[in-house]
Amino acid sequence: MKDRSQALFAQAERLIPGGVNSPVRAFKAVGGAPVFMNAGRGARICDVDGNEYIDYVMSWGPLILGHTHPAVVAAISAQAEKGTSFGAPTPLEVELAGLIIEAFPNLEMVRMMSSGTEAVMTAIRLARAFTGRDRIVKFAGCYHGHSDALLARAGSGVATLGLPDSPGVPGSLAELTITIPFNDPGAVAAVFAKHGPDIAAVIVEPVAGNMGVVLPQPGFLSRLRELTRAHGSLLIFDEVITGFRLAWGGYPGGGGIDPDLTCLGKIIGGGLPVGAVGGKRAVMEQLAPLGPVYQAGTLSGNPLAMAAGLATLTILRESTECYEAMKRYAFSLCEEMQGLFNRKGMPVTINRLDSMFTIFFTAGPVCDLDTARRSDTELFARFFRGMMSNGVNPPPSQFEAWFVSLAHDLLDAEKTLEACARTLETM
Ligand SMILES: *Cc1c(COP(=O)(O)O)cnc(C)c1O
């Protein structure tokens, strides 16, 4: 029964472009009307028709503790009683900045804002101002939010909907963004050989999550550090997904790589709108009011978002076992699902790092956008619909990550596997 969802979607389509406020929610890639959600608790969500699902979207990453974690809800409520926004600094911002800087050895200062898009946009502006250069290098399939400079060959919704580079971005701006394949150090070297003195920054998701999960090959990230350093360019890690997802702090495999700027979002807001950019003091001090690079926000460092983020990070810091637990859950779920696909004789490639994974419907390997695109998206769509009708909510696109939270337990794993087995019977 999806009657209420369908009625709401029909109404929404008249009022909101495509009926949604963010494109991948529209189920364009998987068919049918999107499911409207009503409530969530732990690993489960309920739609407006009363159907329950084990959730692997988890708000696209932020809800690492699960839906409506009591500590997060209490923190938000307590702050709401005191005030939702002042347009003046509050103690919570200082506390959250302190926690983030403690967790990221390479960060000396951090500026809070309201979305990951804003964080990346600011990082790019800072890199350009700091280096006095204009060109940016990014990787095909990496998504860095929807700011003009970064929509070229972006992942996520852009990949899902098969859109060309977005109209509305001036050619003169788009041509400053050079896009090359992920995991291709030769392409990076070639770009630096040609444009080295003009490159302000290389931006990368250290583990790609927006073309589906794609791990960096050994040596790829350290090569980026070498080349950027040799040419006086900045290295920007976009850790909006990976920050606090894989470990307390940033991508653990990035240890020692030491990017100049790091973008954060998602988990640090505990499910409320947030973004942050952090980095070396010399670069961060370029930001107004200390420096000339302007950046601002009416709701930046919003007390509710700071309270939710603080509650979330505090639990992650205090629970030494939490990352191991999520990793164990995802590992065994992926192993068992792989077994079901094997028995069915259906070739899939499951790329996983700890608690994030993607099931690509291709024999693989998947190591960049081109190999991700070899996936059979029709087959993925059938799998997705089968899982939904069996009570599991995977991301509605082949090119997105499934997220496991601390709330997912053995019963959820069992039910997910049952749903997978039942779905495969019908395929
Ligand atoms: C989600 C995401 C963003 C954008 O964050 P928003 O809060 O949606 O603006 C940027 N970079 C990466 C890697 C992301 O996954």
The ligand as an SDF file (V2000), in Angstrom:
LIG
                    3D

 15 15  0  0  0  0  0  0  0  0999 V2000
   26.7430   15.3500    0.4850 C   0  0  0  0  0  0  0  0  0  0  0  0
   28.0450   15.7880   -0.0450 C   0  0  0  0  0  0  0  0  0  0  0  0
   28.3340   17.1430   -0.2820 C   0  0  0  0  0  0  0  0  0  0  0  0
   27.2950   18.2230   -0.1970 C   0  0  0  0  0  0  0  0  0  0  0  0
   26.7710   18.3710    1.0690 O   0  0  0  0  0  0  0  0  0  0  0  0
   25.3150   19.0490    1.2260 P   0  0  0  0  0  0  0  0  0  0  0  0
   25.1420   19.1980    2.6850 O   0  0  0  0  0  0  0  0  0  0  0  0
   24.3600   18.1060    0.5590 O   0  0  0  0  0  0  0  0  0  0  0  0
   25.3800   20.3540    0.5020 O   0  0  0  0  0  0  0  0  0  0  0  0
   29.6220   17.4820   -0.6290 C   0  0  0  0  0  0  0  0  0  0  0  0
   30.5750   16.5440   -0.7720 N   0  0  0  0  0  0  0  0  0  0  0  0
   30.3300   15.2400   -0.5720 C   0  0  0  0  0  0  0  0  0  0  0  0
   31.4390   14.2580   -0.6970 C   0  0  0  0  0  0  0  0  0  0  0  0
   29.0620   14.8110   -0.2280 C   0  0  0  0  0  0  0  0  0  0  0  0
   28.7980   13.5210   -0.0880 O   0  0  0  0  0  0  0  0  0  0  0  0
  1  2  1  0
  2  3  1  0
  2 14  2  0
  3  4  1  0
  3 10  2  0
  4  5  1  0
  5  6  1  0
  6  7  2  0
  6  8  1  0
  6  9  1  0
 10 11  1  0
 11 12  2  0
 12 13  1  0
 12 14  1  0
 14 15  1  0
M  END
$$$$
